[in-house]
Amino acid sequence: MFSKLLVWFLLAIYAASKVDGGDFIYNGFRGANLSLDGSAEITTDGLLLLANSIQQKKGHAFHPIPLNFKPSQGKTQSFSTNFVFAIVPKYQEVRSYGTAFVISPSKEFPGSEVGEYMSIFNPKTIGNSSNHIAAIEFDTYRNPEFGDIDDNHVGIDINGLNSNSSAPAAYFSNMSGGFKNLSLISGELMHVWVEYNGLQNLLNVTLFPIHLPKPDLPLLSMRVDLSPIVLEDMYIGFASSTKTVPSSTYILGWSFKMNGQAQVLDPRHLPKLPRIGPKKKSKLLTIGLPVIVIFFTLTAISAIGLIVRSKIKFADVLEDWEREYGPHRFSYKSLFMATKGFRNKELLGVGGFGRVYRGILSASKMEVAVKRVSHESRQGMREFISEIVSLGRLRHRNLVRLLGYCRRKRELLLVYDFMPNGSLDKFLFNHPNSMLSWSRRFRIIKGIASGLLYLHEEWEQVVLHRDIKASNVLLDSEMNGRLGDFGLARLYDHGTDPQTTHMVGTLGYLAPEMTKTGKATTSTDVYAFGAFMLEVACGRRPIDPRSSADEGILVEWVWECLRRGRILAAADPKLGHDYEVEEMELVLKLGLLCSHPLSAARPSMRQVMQFLDRDAPLPELLSDGLGAAILAVGGYKGFDDLRLSYPSYLEQGFANTSSVQESVLTGGR
């Protein structure tokens, strides 16, 4: 009785073990109950090592309990399995043999051979229907005798190694919609699904990289009824072998389920492959670190180069004696940045002494005009800069303020208040569609006269401008005239004589006596102001080589109009009759008086202001001695005629200007 109970108990345990064995999962094999032989082993890291690169022999790893594939009616039931494996060759460029998932009536294969027989068959058993073996091979060696398509393929094998269906190792890309090749001996982890539908007799094999989701299409799909091949109780497992070329085959995880989908392996829970060969050096150390060092070295060198270049580029000429002028001294860098590198788009104009640029000072956001003047280092520069700084203290509503200066190499940069409407000469000659009314012109003339009176008599020193002309009269936002460009200005104390010895200025505005003495005085400024008044009233330049001989010199032509009793004929024709007659006559006659060839006949700027304000009557020009003498000869056709008719006037230094070659004369102090 006891023996019968023991038999029934053992049968029950056996039956239960068969049922439990139909559904399992191994996320790593540490502590797993597997049947191992040959070179197969479970490493301390939980990896299933089927064949290693040292021992050239076969290896098998099987589930220890057979599974019931035919519970009823002799029909093989559905099943699915998925596993992760890697084949790591000892030499990357040399092919070895692969591995296979096997369904077999036995977990032992006596007489099987390694190498091309996958440690499952031998020359006598291969191809026999009595084997009852189904396998999925992952072959990494081409054996022509078995009809292999290449040395990197997946095949479905029945009772042998001549694959019933095979394809190059690849996976279907859900993104691109096509198959992408895989290398079975790359050492990379591969994920495999083997699924059999017993109702449809359909066997699918899907291969893909472990980091991707399962593809929508399998690599192999074969119609096959496994019922004649698979017996009732079968073992499942893996077989692998090495022979001539060593390699290591690892299984990292495995799950299986009968009549359903096997549990999905989670890559995060699988063990790691061991390091093969010498430890790889970090790319950060081998590549990144040298690149970083080189990068920072080059960056440092570039930075130093830029600093040195910047210092050279923005280097100023600064001597010890200039430190006392700190508030009036601009750095070259600040002016370079203000004018955007002296770009042509910021250019306001070009004169005889240099170019003028618009700029915005970064610190104060103040608009300025920067004039670049070439200069040579010479004796007297200290006095010259001292005068510039002194001029910076001038304050008058009709003067453009000189803010300061900068010296760099052979350049002198003068910084002025910015006048948004530009210079007066542009409105007189370059804006045909923007005619300047007489009332504005008269107000500008009075404003410049007031500014000159301040320079000559009302400031702490006498200031000689030495370059009064329409292009140096700038217009502010309200179209008020302001005398600017003090680059040629000179200062001297009241009651003393100026020390200038070289003739500077612009032809047409130069007093006749300057050609002999080269000496600038307040009277020579008055002469230039007279030419300026005629220029504004007549809308003509003081010297115009393009005009006829009778009209080429403006002063002569206006004198001729006065002699004929038609002084208003000299008025700017663009004005028509839109002007005050008395004001026009006053300006024309006062312009002739101020530009009188004899300096003694010219008024002072205080007298000029009295005439313009109608506080004093204007002298009758025709009763003037020189005026009567000029008219007595019936007029003259240029200064050459005057020189021939009245040689005594040469003693006054009357210039020969019949040949105009330059618009600007410059010189030293």
C-alpha positions in Angstrom: 0.0 0.0 0.0 2.8 2.4 0.9 4.7 1.7 -2.3 1.6 2.5 -4.4 1.1 5.9 -2.5 4.8 6.7 -3.1 4.4 6.0 -6.9 1.3 8.2 -7.1 3.1 11.0 -5.2 6.2 10.9 -7.5 3.9 10.9 -10.6 2.1 14.0 -9.2 5.3 15.8 -8.6 6.5 15.0 -12.1 3.2 16.2 -13.6 3.3 19.4 -11.6 6.9 20.1 -12.6 6.0 19.7 -16.3 3.1 22.2 -15.9 5.2 24.7 -14.0 8.0 24.4 -16.5 5.9 25.7 -19.3 6.1 29.3 -18.2 9.4 30.8 -16.9 11.6 33.9 -17.1 15.3 34.4 -16.3 16.6 38.0 -16.0 20.1 36.7 -15.6 20.9 33.2 -14.5 22.4 33.6 -11.0 20.9 30.7 -9.0 19.0 29.3 -12.1 18.3 25.5 -12.3 19.6 24.7 -15.7 21.1 21.5 -17.1 24.6 22.3 -18.3 27.3 20.3 -20.0 30.5 20.8 -21.9 31.9 24.3 -21.7 28.6 25.8 -20.6 28.6 27.6 -17.2 26.9 30.3 -15.3 29.3 33.1 -14.4 29.4 34.9 -11.1 27.8 37.9 -12.9 24.8 35.8 -13.8 25.7 35.3 -17.4 25.1 32.0 -19.2 28.3 31.2 -21.0 27.8 28.5 -23.7 31.2 28.5 -25.3 34.3 30.5 -24.4 37.3 31.7 -26.5 39.8 29.5 -24.6 38.2 26.1 -24.6 37.4 24.9 -28.1 34.5 22.5 -27.4 30.8 22.2 -27.3 28.4 23.7 -24.8 24.8 23.0 -24.0 22.3 24.6 -21.6 18.8 23.3 -21.3 15.7 23.7 -19.2 16.0 20.7 -16.8 12.4 19.5 -17.1 10.8 18.4 -20.4 7.8 20.3 -21.6 4.5 18.8 -22.9 4.1 20.1 -26.4 1.1 17.8 -27.2 -1.4 17.6 -24.4 -4.2 16.3 -26.6 -5.0 15.1 -30.1 -1.4 14.8 -31.1 -1.2 18.5 -32.2 1.8 20.7 -31.3 0.5 23.6 -29.3 1.5 27.2 -29.6 4.5 28.6 -27.8 6.7 31.7 -27.7 10.1 32.4 -26.3 12.5 35.4 -26.3 16.1 35.7 -25.2 19.1 38.1 -25.4 22.4 36.8 -26.6 25.8 38.1 -27.8 28.6 36.4 -29.7 32.0 37.9 -28.9 34.8 36.7 -31.2 38.3 36.8 -29.9 39.4 38.4 -33.2 37.0 40.9 -34.7 37.8 40.3 -38.3 37.8 36.5 -38.1 34.6 34.4 -38.4 33.7 31.7 -35.9 30.7 29.4 -35.5 27.4 30.6 -34.0 24.7 29.3 -31.7 21.2 27.8 -31.9 18.0 27.6 -30.0 17.0 23.9 -29.9 13.8 21.9 -29.3 15.0 18.3 -28.7 13.7 15.0 -27.2 16.9 14.9 -25.3 19.1 17.4 -23.5 22.2 15.4 -24.3 23.8 14.8 -27.7 26.2 11.9 -27.5 28.5 11.8 -30.6 27.8 15.3 -31.7 30.7 17.3 -33.1 31.9 20.9 -32.6 32.3 23.5 -35.3 30.0 23.3 -38.2 27.8 20.7 -36.5 26.8 23.1 -33.8 27.5 20.3 -31.2 24.0 18.9 -32.1 24.7 16.5 -35.0 27.5 14.5 -36.5 28.0 13.3 -40.1 25.9 10.2 -39.4 23.0 11.8 -37.6 22.6 15.0 -39.6 19.4 15.0 -41.7 17.8 11.9 -40.1 14.0 12.2 -39.5 14.5 10.2 -36.4 16.3 13.1 -34.8 13.0 15.0 -34.0 15.0 18.2 -33.6 13.9 21.7 -34.5 16.4 24.6 -34.2 16.8 28.2 -34.9 20.4 28.8 -35.9 22.4 32.0 -35.7 25.2 31.0 -38.0 28.4 33.1 -38.3 30.3 30.7 -40.7 29.4 29.8 -44.3 29.3 26.1 -44.9 28.6 25.4 -48.6 27.8 21.7 -47.8 24.8 22.9 -45.8 23.7 25.4 -48.4 24.4 28.4 -46.2 23.5 31.7 -47.9 26.4 33.6 -46.2 28.4 33.8 -43.0 26.0 36.0 -41.2 22.5 34.5 -41.3 19.5 33.2 -39.4 17.9 29.9 -40.3 15.0 27.5 -39.4 16.4 24.0 -39.3 14.4 20.7 -39.1 16.5 17.6 -38.2 19.6 19.0 -39.8 21.6 22.1 -40.7 20.3 22.6 -44.2 18.0 25.4 -43.3 14.4 25.1 -44.5 14.2 28.9 -44.4 17.0 31.5 -43.9 17.8 35.2 -44.3 20.8 37.4 -43.7 20.8 38.8 -40.2 18.7 41.9 -40.1 15.8 43.6 -38.5 12.8 45.5 -39.8 13.0 49.3 -39.0 9.6 50.6 -38.0 10.9 54.1 -38.7 12.2 53.6 -42.3 9.9 50.8 -43.3 12.7 48.5 -44.5 15.2 45.9 -43.2 18.6 46.9 -41.7 21.6 44.6 -41.5 23.0 43.3 -38.3 26.4 41.6 -37.5 26.0 38.5 -35.4 29.7 38.6 -34.3 29.7 42.3 -33.5 29.7 41.6 -29.8 26.5 43.6 -29.5 23.5 42.4 -27.7 20.7 40.8 -29.9 17.1 40.3 -28.9 15.3 37.3 -30.4 11.6 36.2 -30.5 10.6 32.7 -31.6 6.9 32.3 -31.9 4.9 29.3 -33.1 1.1 29.4 -33.8 -0.2 25.8 -33.6 -3.5 26.7 -35.2 -2.0 28.3 -38.2 1.2 26.2 -38.4 3.2 29.5 -38.6 6.7 29.9 -37.1 8.1 33.4 -36.9 11.6 34.5 -35.9 12.3 38.1 -35.1 15.8 39.5 -34.5 16.6 43.1 -33.5 19.1 45.2 -31.4 18.3 45.2 -27.6 17.9 49.0 -27.4 15.0 49.0 -29.9 11.4 47.9 -29.5 10.2 44.7 -31.2 9.8 45.3 -35.0 6.4 45.0 -36.6 7.6 42.4 -39.1 9.7 39.2 -38.3 12.9 38.3 -40.1 11.7 34.8 -40.9 8.1 33.6 -41.3 7.6 29.9 -42.3 4.5 27.8 -42.7 5.4 24.5 -41.0 3.5 21.9 -39.0 5.8 20.8 -36.1 3.5 18.0 -35.0 5.5 15.3 -37.0 8.8 16.6 -35.6 8.0 17.6 -32.0 7.2 14.7 -29.7 5.0 14.9 -26.6 7.7 15.7 -24.2 10.6 17.9 -25.4 13.5 19.8 -23.9 14.3 23.4 -24.9 17.7 25.1 -24.6 20.8 26.4 -26.4 23.7 24.7 -28.1 26.9 26.3 -29.2 30.5 25.3 -30.1 33.9 26.6 -31.1 36.6 24.9 -33.0 39.3 26.5 -35.0 38.5 30.1 -34.2 37.6 30.7 -30.6 34.7 32.9 -29.6 32.5 33.4 -26.5 28.7 33.0 -26.7 26.6 34.6 -23.9 22.9 34.3 -23.0 21.8 37.2 -20.8 18.1 36.4 -20.3 15.4 34.0 -21.4 11.7 33.6 -21.0 9.3 30.9 -22.4 5.5 30.4 -22.4 3.3 27.6 -23.7 0.0 28.7 -25.3 0.7 32.4 -24.9 3.2 35.2 -25.2 6.3 34.9 -23.1 7.2 37.6 -20.6 9.2 40.4 -22.2 12.8 40.7 -21.0 13.7 44.1 -19.5 17.2 45.2 -20.6 17.6 47.2 -17.4 17.4 44.0 -15.3 19.9 42.0 -17.4 23.6 41.4 -16.3 26.4 43.2 -18.1 28.7 41.6 -20.6 32.3 41.2 -19.3 35.0 43.4 -20.7 36.9 41.6 -23.4 40.6 42.4 -23.9 42.4 45.4 -22.3 40.3 48.0 -20.7 39.3 50.7 -23.2 40.7 54.1 -22.3 38.2 56.8 -21.9 37.7 58.8 -25.1 37.7 61.9 -22.8 41.3 61.1 -21.8 42.6 59.8 -25.1 40.9 62.2 -27.4 38.9 64.7 -25.5 41.7 65.8 -23.1 44.3 66.5 -25.7 41.7 68.3 -27.8 40.6 70.4 -24.8 44.2 71.2 -23.9 44.9 72.2 -27.5 41.7 74.2 -27.7 42.4 76.2 -24.5 46.0 76.7 -25.5 45.0 78.1 -28.9 42.2 80.1 -27.2 44.8 81.6 -24.7 47.2 82.4 -27.5 44.4 84.0 -29.6 43.2 85.9 -26.6 46.7 87.2 -25.9 47.1 88.0 -29.6 43.7 89.9 -29.6 44.7 91.8 -26.5 48.1 92.8 -28.0 46.5 93.6 -31.3 43.8 95.6 -29.6 46.4 97.6 -27.7 48.3 98.3 -30.9 45.1 99.0 -32.8 43.7 101.4 -30.1 47.1 102.8 -29.0 47.0 106.6 -28.3 49.9 109.0 -28.3 50.0 110.1 -24.7 52.8 112.2 -23.2 53.2 113.1 -19.6 52.3 116.8 -20.2 48.9 115.7 -21.5 47.7 114.2 -18.2 46.5 117.5 -17.0 44.1 117.6 -19.9 42.4 114.3 -18.9 38.8 115.5 -19.0 39.3 116.8 -22.5 41.1 113.8 -23.8 39.3 110.9 -25.5 40.7 107.5 -26.0 41.0 106.3 -29.5 39.1 103.1 -28.7 36.1 105.1 -27.4 36.0 107.1 -30.7 36.5 104.0 -32.8 33.6 102.3 -31.1 31.5 105.5 -31.3 31.9 105.8 -35.0 31.6 102.0 -35.6 35.1 101.8 -36.7 34.9 105.0 -38.8 32.6 103.3 -41.2 31.7 105.1 -44.4 28.1 104.9 -43.4 28.9 107.3 -40.5 30.8 109.7 -42.7 29.3 113.2 -42.5 31.7 115.0 -44.9 35.2 115.4 -46.3 37.0 118.7 -46.1 40.5 120.0 -46.8 41.7 119.0 -43.4 40.2 115.6 -43.0 37.0 113.5 -42.7 34.2 114.1 -40.3 32.2 111.1 -38.8 29.1 110.9 -36.7 29.4 109.0 -33.5 27.6 108.0 -30.3 29.7 107.8 -27.1 28.9 104.6 -25.4 29.2 105.9 -21.9 26.9 109.0 -22.2 25.0 108.1 -25.4 25.9 111.6 -26.6 26.0 112.3 -30.3 29.3 113.8 -31.5 31.1 114.7 -34.7 34.7 113.3 -34.9 37.1 115.0 -37.3 40.3 113.0 -38.3 43.2 115.3 -39.2 46.6 114.1 -40.2 49.5 115.6 -38.3 53.2 115.1 -38.0 54.9 115.2 -34.6 56.6 118.5 -34.4 57.8 121.2 -32.1 54.9 123.2 -30.7 52.4 120.3 -30.4 52.2 121.0 -26.7 51.1 124.6 -27.3 48.7 123.4 -30.0 47.0 120.9 -27.7 46.9 123.5 -25.0 45.0 125.8 -27.4 42.6 123.0 -28.3 41.8 122.4 -24.7 41.4 126.1 -24.1 39.0 126.3 -27.0 37.0 123.6 -25.3 36.0 126.2 -22.7 34.3 128.4 -25.3 30.6 128.8 -24.6 28.3 130.6 -27.1 25.0 129.7 -28.6 26.4 130.3 -32.1 29.6 128.2 -31.7 29.9 124.5 -32.1 31.4 123.3 -28.8 34.8 121.6 -29.1 34.6 118.7 -26.6 38.1 117.4 -26.7 40.8 115.6 -28.8 42.7 112.4 -29.2 46.2 111.8 -30.6 47.1 108.6 -32.3 50.2 107.9 -34.4 50.0 110.5 -37.1 46.4 111.4 -36.5 44.7 114.1 -34.5 41.0 113.6 -33.8 38.9 116.5 -32.7 35.5 115.9 -31.1 32.6 118.4 -31.5 29.0 118.6 -30.7 26.9 116.9 -33.4 24.8 119.2 -35.5 21.9 117.2 -37.0 21.2 119.4 -40.0 24.8 119.4 -41.3 26.6 122.3 -42.9 25.1 125.5 -44.4 26.8 125.1 -47.8 24.8 121.9 -48.5 21.6 124.0 -48.2 23.0 126.7 -50.4 24.4 124.6 -53.2 23.4 120.9 -52.9 19.7 121.0 -52.0 17.8 122.3 -55.0 14.5 121.1 -53.6 15.1 122.5 -50.1 15.7 126.3 -50.7 16.8 128.2 -47.6 14.5 131.2 -47.0 16.0 134.7 -46.7 14.7 135.1 -43.1 16.7 132.0 -42.1 19.8 133.2 -44.0 19.7 136.6 -42.3 19.3 135.0 -38.9 22.3 132.7 -39.6 24.4 135.7 -40.7 23.6 137.6 -37.5 24.3 134.5 -35.4 27.7 133.9 -36.9 28.5 137.6 -36.5 27.6 137.3 -32.8 29.8 134.3 -32.4 32.8 136.0 -34.0 32.3 139.0 -31.8 32.5 136.7 -28.8 35.7 135.1 -30.2 37.4 138.5 -30.9 36.4 140.6 -28.0 34.2 139.0 -25.4 36.2 135.9 -24.3 39.2 135.9 -22.0 41.5 135.6 -25.0 41.3 136.7 -28.6 40.4 133.7 -30.8 41.2 133.8 -34.5 39.1 131.2 -36.3 41.1 131.5 -39.6 38.7 129.4 -41.6 35.3 131.1 -41.7 33.2 129.7 -44.6 29.8 128.3 -45.3 31.0 124.7 -45.0 32.2 125.4 -41.5 28.9 126.9 -40.4 26.7 124.1 -39.0 23.0 124.0 -38.4 21.5 122.7 -35.2 18.0 121.1 -34.8 16.3 124.5 -35.0 18.4 125.6 -38.1 20.4 128.1 -36.0 23.9 128.7 -37.4 26.9 127.7 -35.4 30.5 128.3 -36.4 32.5 125.2 -36.1 35.8 123.5 -37.0 38.3 125.2 -34.7 41.1 123.0 -36.0 43.0 126.1 -37.4 42.0 128.5 -34.6 44.7 130.4 -32.7 44.6 132.2 -29.4 46.4 135.2 -28.1 46.0 137.6 -25.2 44.1 140.9 -25.6 46.4 143.8 -26.4 49.1 141.6 -27.9 49.9 140.7 -31.5 49.2 137.2 -32.8 52.2 135.1 -33.6 51.0 133.2 -36.6 53.5 133.3 -39.5 52.1 130.8 -42.1 49.1 131.4 -44.3 46.2 129.0 -43.7 42.6 129.0 -44.8 40.5 128.5 -48.0 41.0 130.4 -51.2 38.3 133.0 -51.8 38.1 133.7 -48.0 41.8 134.8 -47.6 42.4 138.5 -47.0 44.9 140.0 -49.7 47.5 141.0 -47.1 48.0 137.4 -46.0 49.8 136.5 -49.2 52.6 138.9 -48.1 52.7 138.6 -44.3 51.0 135.2 -43.7 49.8 136.8 -40.5 46.2 136.2 -39.3 44.4 138.9 -37.4 40.9 139.7 -36.4 40.7 141.8 -39.6 41.5 138.7 -41.8 38.7 136.9 -40.0 36.4 139.9 -40.8 37.4 139.6 -44.5 36.5 135.9 -44.5 33.2 136.8 -42.8 32.5 139.4 -45.6 33.0 136.7 -48.3 30.8 134.4 -46.2 28.0 137.1 -46.1 28.2 137.5 -49.9 28.1 133.7 -50.4 24.9 133.4 -48.3 23.2 136.4 -50.0 24.2 135.6 -53.5 24.0 131.8 -53.4 27.4 131.6 -55.1 30.8 130.5 -54.0 33.6 133.1 -53.5 35.6 131.7 -56.4 33.9 129.7 -59.2 36.4 128.8 -62.0 33.4 127.5 -64.1 31.9 131.0 -64.3 32.8 133.6 -66.9 35.8 135.9 -66.3 33.4 138.7 -65.3 31.7 136.6 -62.6 34.4 134.2 -61.4 35.4 136.2 -58.3 32.3 136.9 -56.2 33.7 140.1 -54.5 34.6 141.7 -57.9 31.2 140.8 -59.4 29.3 142.3 -56.5 31.5 145.5 -56.7 30.5 145.7 -60.4 26.8 145.3 -59.6 27.2 148.2 -57.0 29.0 150.4 -59.6 26.2 150.0 -62.0 23.6 150.8 -59.4 22.1 147.4 -59.5 23.3 145.9 -56.2 20.1 143.7 -55.8 21.1 141.9 -59.1 23.6 140.0 -57.0 20.9 138.5 -54.8 20.4 134.7 -55.1 18.1 134.2 -58.0 16.6 131.1 -56.2 15.0 133.6 -53.8 13.2 135.5 -56.5 11.9 138.6 -54.8 11.1 136.8 -51.5 13.4 138.9 -49.3 13.5 142.1 -47.4 15.1 144.7 -49.8 16.7 146.7 -47.0 18.1 143.6 -45.4 19.5 142.3 -48.7 21.1 145.7 -49.5 22.6 145.8 -46.0 24.1 142.3 -46.2 25.5 142.8 -49.7 27.1 146.2 -49.0 28.3 145.1 -45.5 29.8 142.0 -47.2 31.8 144.3 -49.6 32.9 146.5 -46.7 34.1 143.5 -44.6 35.9 142.1 -47.7 37.5 145.4 -48.5 41.0 144.9 -50.0 42.4 147.4 -47.5 42.4 145.9 -44.0 42.1 149.4 -42.4 38.8 149.9 -44.2 37.2 146.8 -42.7 35.0 147.2 -39.6 35.4 145.3 -36.4 32.9 142.6 -35.5 31.4 144.9 -32.9 30.7 147.4 -35.7 29.4 144.6 -37.9 26.8 143.7 -35.2 25.8 147.4 -34.9 25.3 147.6 -38.7 23.2 144.4 -38.7 21.1 145.6 -35.7 20.6 149.0 -37.4 22.2 150.7 -34.5 24.7 152.5 -36.7 24.5 153.6 -40.4 26.5 151.8 -43.0 29.2 153.9 -44.6 28.6 154.9 -48.3 30.9 152.5 -50.2 31.2 154.7 -53.3 32.6 157.6 -51.4 35.3 155.4 -50.0 38.7 156.1 -51.4 39.5 152.6 -52.6 36.0 152.2 -53.9 36.2 155.4 -55.9 39.6 154.4 -57.2 38.3 151.0 -58.3 35.2 152.5 -60.0 37.3 155.2 -61.7 39.0 152.6 -64.0 35.6 151.4 -65.1 35.8 148.1 -63.2 38.4 145.3 -63.3 38.5 141.9 -64.8 40.2 140.0 -62.0 42.9 140.7 -59.5 45.6 140.7 -62.2 44.1 143.9 -63.8 44.0 145.5 -60.4 47.7 144.6 -59.8 48.7 146.2 -63.2 46.6 149.3 -62.8 47.5 150.0 -59.2 51.0 148.6 -58.4 50.9 150.4 -55.0 48.2 148.0 -53.8 50.8 145.2 -53.9 52.3 146.9 -50.8 49.1 145.8 -49.1 49.7 142.2 -50.2 46.8 141.9 -52.7 46.9 138.3 -54.0 46.9 136.9 -57.4 44.1 134.4 -57.4 43.3 134.2 -61.1 44.6 130.6 -61.2 42.7 128.4 -58.7 44.5 125.2 -58.2 43.7 124.3 -54.6 40.7 125.0 -52.4 42.6 124.9 -49.1 46.0 126.1 -48.0 47.5 124.7 -44.9 50.6 125.4 -42.9 52.3 125.3 -39.5 52.0 127.6 -36.6 
